[in-house]
Amino acid sequence: MTPARYAFVKAGWHADIVDEALAGFGEIVGLENVDVFDVPGAFEIPLLSRDLAKTGKYLAVVGCAFVVDGGIYRHDFVASTVVEGLMRAQMDSDVPVLSVVLTPHNYQETDAHNAFFRAHFVEKGREAGRAAQMIEKTRGQIPR
C-alpha cells in the first residue's frame, strides 16, 4: 500500500516558530510523506490549501501560521479570516484541511516567549499529525 501524502502549507512570518509545527507533524506522519509549501504570510494559506486539496494527491492538507499582535487590531481579523478560509477550502474540496494557525493573546519578542511558542508549535504539529492519522484510518469507512 502506498503511504498517504500530506501537504503542509506554512507562512514565512515567524518561520523559526512555524517550522517547529512541521517538525512535530513529521514526527507523527514521517517527513518523507509530506510535501512542504512556503507562502509569504497567513493570508495566502487558504487559497493554496484549497488548490492542493483539489489535486486529489493529498489525504489531508495542513495550514500553519503564527499570527501575532504587532500593535494593531488586525491580527484577530487575519487569524479568523484564515481559519474560515481553511474551513471553506476543505468544504469546497472534500479533503480535510487541518489548521495550525494560532494567534496568542499575549506575545512579546523575547527569548522566553519564543522558546514557549516553539515548543507549543511542536505539540500542535504533533496534534495535526495525529488528526491526519485518524483520517487515514477512517478513510474508506464512509460509504460513497
Buried (B, 14 or more C-beta within 10 A) or exposed (E): EEEBBBBBBBBEBBEEBBBBBBBBBBEBBEEEBBEBBBBEBBBBBBEBBBBBBBEEEBBBBBBBBBBBBEEEEEBEEBBEBBBEBBEBBBEEBEBBBBBBBBBBEEBEEEEEBBEBBBEBBBEBBBBBBBBBBEBBEEEEEEEE
